[in-house]
């Protein structure tokens, strides 16, 4: 109808996103504001966080950068408080900060510090954001929690610390769904495959990596031939996140969406 204003799928919702200075979380923040949401960007890197805030505001969105160490309880508590103070409410938690280490060696060879750091970043972090964010979702009358895991959390990995944390997120998500359903809160996870974030591009698309392929590089190329839908862009995951944040996904809770092109679902055998 002429003159009718289009209402975004997330109109009026307030969302905080961890690791929002780059990659999947930044793309998701941009997608969310296009759908009418207001976003708080939790980011440790001040330059990246401030840059993302500026970009979103320049595009006409409402954004707040909050310098946050997601592995520190006090820092997360303060970040959530600043978000609610600034926007007046909280409706969606998007936990995306995380990563793996090149020192994530076999269990009997791993430095204990690597294990603890990986656990803190990938698993303690969503616990802390939920610990301080859920009371505000309850106050708002419900909401959505979205945790980013990995396809390696579904099948295991040669990186034991990373796989353990990502598998733990899946179980943690199911537990959140069970514990908070009576408050109108849904909890779901997204398990991406290979996503072309800034970090992935610098690691896997460098000149040296391409011109002098290692065994790992050849294996990676083989997997992409076997599973052609397993390689995506941050916006691909952002689209799923917007769906899970919106009321369109009201029947989904406790589930993990494997956005990995089938890598965790079926086995393909390579042949020349």
C-alpha positions in Angstrom: 0.0 0.0 0.0 1.3 3.4 -0.9 2.7 5.4 2.0 3.0 2.3 4.3 6.2 2.1 6.2 8.0 -1.2 6.1 8.6 -2.6 9.6 11.9 -4.4 10.1 11.9 -8.0 11.3 13.8 -6.9 14.5 12.1 -3.5 14.9 12.5 -2.3 18.5 14.7 -5.1 19.7 18.0 -4.4 21.5 20.9 -6.8 20.8 24.4 -7.1 22.1 27.0 -9.0 20.1 30.4 -10.2 21.3 33.4 -9.9 19.1 31.5 -7.3 17.1 34.5 -5.4 15.7 34.9 -7.7 12.8 33.8 -10.9 11.0 30.6 -12.7 11.6 29.5 -10.5 14.6 30.1 -7.2 12.7 28.2 -8.5 9.7 25.4 -9.6 12.0 25.2 -6.2 13.7 24.9 -4.5 10.3 22.1 -6.9 9.3 20.3 -6.5 12.5 20.2 -2.7 12.3 18.9 -2.9 8.8 16.0 -4.9 10.3 15.3 -2.2 12.9 17.3 -3.4 15.9 19.6 -1.3 18.1 23.0 -3.0 18.8 25.6 -2.9 21.5 29.0 -4.0 20.2 31.1 -5.9 22.8 34.7 -5.8 21.6 38.2 -6.0 23.2 39.9 -4.3 20.3 39.1 -0.6 20.8 40.0 0.4 17.2 37.9 -2.3 15.7 34.9 -1.7 18.0 34.9 2.1 17.5 35.2 1.5 13.7 32.3 -0.8 13.6 30.2 1.6 15.7 31.1 4.5 13.3 30.2 2.4 10.3 26.8 1.4 11.6 25.9 4.9 12.7 27.0 6.2 9.3 24.5 3.8 7.7 21.8 5.2 9.9 21.8 2.5 12.6 21.8 2.9 16.3 24.9 1.4 17.8 27.0 1.5 21.0 30.5 0.3 21.3 31.4 -1.1 24.7 35.0 -2.0 25.4 34.7 -5.5 26.8 36.9 -8.4 27.9 34.4 -11.3 27.5 36.5 -13.6 29.7 36.3 -11.2 32.7 33.1 -11.3 34.9 33.3 -7.7 36.0 33.9 -6.4 32.4 30.9 -8.4 31.1 28.7 -7.2 34.0 29.5 -3.6 33.3 29.1 -4.0 29.5 25.6 -5.4 29.9 24.7 -2.7 32.4 25.9 0.0 30.0 23.8 -1.6 27.2 20.6 -1.6 29.3 21.3 1.9 30.6 21.8 3.3 27.1 18.9 1.5 25.3 16.5 0.8 28.1 16.1 -3.0 27.6 17.7 -6.2 26.2 16.1 -8.7 23.9 18.8 -10.7 22.2 22.2 -12.1 23.2 24.6 -13.0 20.3 27.7 -14.7 21.5 30.3 -14.8 18.7 33.7 -13.9 20.2 36.1 -16.9 20.1 38.9 -18.5 18.3 41.4 -21.3 18.1 45.2 -21.4 18.7 48.0 -22.8 16.5 49.3 -24.2 19.8 46.2 -26.3 20.3 48.2 -29.5 20.1 47.3 -33.1 21.0 46.3 -33.5 24.6 49.6 -35.0 25.9 51.6 -32.3 24.2 49.4 -29.2 25.0 50.5 -26.4 27.2 48.0 -26.1 30.0 47.8 -22.3 29.5 46.5 -22.9 25.9 43.7 -25.1 27.3 42.7 -22.5 29.9 42.7 -19.6 27.4 40.6 -21.5 24.9 38.1 -22.5 27.5 37.9 -18.9 28.8 37.4 -17.3 25.4 35.1 -19.9 23.8 33.1 -21.3 26.7 33.4 -19.1 29.8 32.5 -16.1 27.7 29.0 -17.2 26.7 28.4 -18.3 30.3 29.3 -14.8 31.6 27.2 -13.0 29.0 24.2 -15.2 29.8 24.8 -14.9 33.5 24.4 -11.1 33.3 22.2 -10.8 30.3 19.4 -13.3 31.0 17.9 -11.3 34.0 17.3 -8.5 31.5 15.7 -10.9 28.9 13.4 -12.1 31.7 12.5 -8.5 32.6 11.7 -7.8 28.9 9.3 -10.7 28.9 11.4 -13.1 26.8 14.1 -13.0 24.1 16.6 -15.0 22.1 20.0 -16.3 22.8 22.2 -17.2 19.9 25.5 -18.9 20.4 28.1 -19.4 17.6 29.8 -22.8 17.8 31.5 -24.6 14.9 31.0 -27.7 12.7 34.0 -29.0 14.5 32.0 -29.0 17.7 29.7 -31.5 16.0 32.3 -33.9 14.7 35.5 -33.4 16.7 38.8 -32.0 15.6 42.6 -32.4 15.7 42.4 -29.3 18.0 41.1 -30.8 21.3 40.7 -27.6 23.2 38.8 -25.9 20.4 36.6 -28.9 19.7 35.8 -29.3 23.4 34.7 -25.7 23.8 32.6 -25.7 20.7 31.0 -29.0 21.6 30.4 -27.6 25.1 28.5 -24.6 23.6 26.1 -26.9 21.9 25.2 -28.6 25.2 25.2 -25.3 27.0 22.7 -24.0 24.5 20.3 -26.9 25.0 20.5 -26.4 28.8 19.7 -22.7 28.4 16.7 -23.7 26.3 15.4 -26.1 29.0 16.0 -23.7 31.9 14.5 -20.6 30.6 11.6 -21.6 28.4 9.2 -20.6 31.1 10.4 -17.0 30.7 9.8 -16.9 27.0 13.5 -17.2 26.2 14.7 -19.3 23.3 18.3 -20.5 22.9 19.9 -21.8 19.7 23.3 -22.2 18.2 24.8 -21.8 14.8 27.7 -24.1 13.7 29.4 -22.5 10.7 31.7 -24.2 8.3 34.6 -22.1 6.7 33.7 -18.4 6.7 35.8 -15.8 5.0 36.3 -13.5 7.9 39.3 -11.1 8.0 41.2 -13.6 10.0 40.4 -16.5 7.6 41.4 -14.4 4.6 44.7 -13.4 6.1 45.5 -17.0 7.1 44.2 -19.0 4.1 44.4 -16.6 1.1 47.8 -15.2 1.5 50.3 -15.4 -1.3 52.6 -17.8 0.6 49.7 -20.1 1.5 48.5 -20.3 -2.1 51.9 -20.6 -3.8 53.4 -23.0 -1.3 50.6 -25.2 -0.2 51.2 -27.4 2.9 49.5 -30.7 3.6 46.9 -28.8 5.6 46.2 -26.5 2.7 45.8 -29.4 0.3 43.4 -31.1 2.7 41.4 -27.9 3.0 41.1 -27.6 -0.7 40.0 -31.2 -0.9 37.2 -30.6 1.6 36.0 -27.6 -0.3 35.7 -29.8 -3.4 33.8 -32.4 -1.5 31.5 -29.9 0.2 31.2 -26.9 -2.1 28.6 -25.3 0.1 30.8 -25.3 3.2 32.6 -22.1 2.4 30.7 -18.9 3.0 30.8 -15.2 3.8 30.0 -13.5 7.2 26.7 -12.3 5.7 25.6 -15.9 5.2 25.8 -16.5 9.0 24.3 -13.1 9.7 21.2 -14.1 7.7 20.7 -17.1 10.0 21.3 -15.0 13.1 18.7 -12.5 12.0 16.2 -15.3 11.6 17.0 -16.7 15.0 16.7 -13.3 16.6 13.3 -12.6 15.0 9.9 -14.0 15.9 10.0 -16.0 12.6 12.0 -18.6 14.5 9.6 -18.8 17.4 9.3 -22.6 17.2 13.1 -23.1 17.4 14.8 -23.6 20.7 17.6 -25.9 21.9 18.7 -26.6 18.3 22.0 -26.1 16.5 21.9 -25.1 12.8 24.8 -26.7 11.0 25.7 -24.0 8.4 28.6 -26.1 7.1 27.6 -27.3 3.7 26.9 -30.9 4.9 30.4 -31.5 6.5 28.9 -32.6 9.8 26.0 -34.5 8.2 27.4 -36.9 5.6 30.7 -38.4 4.5 32.0 -37.8 1.0 35.1 -39.7 -0.3 37.5 -37.9 -2.5 38.5 -39.4 -5.8 40.4 -37.9 -8.8 
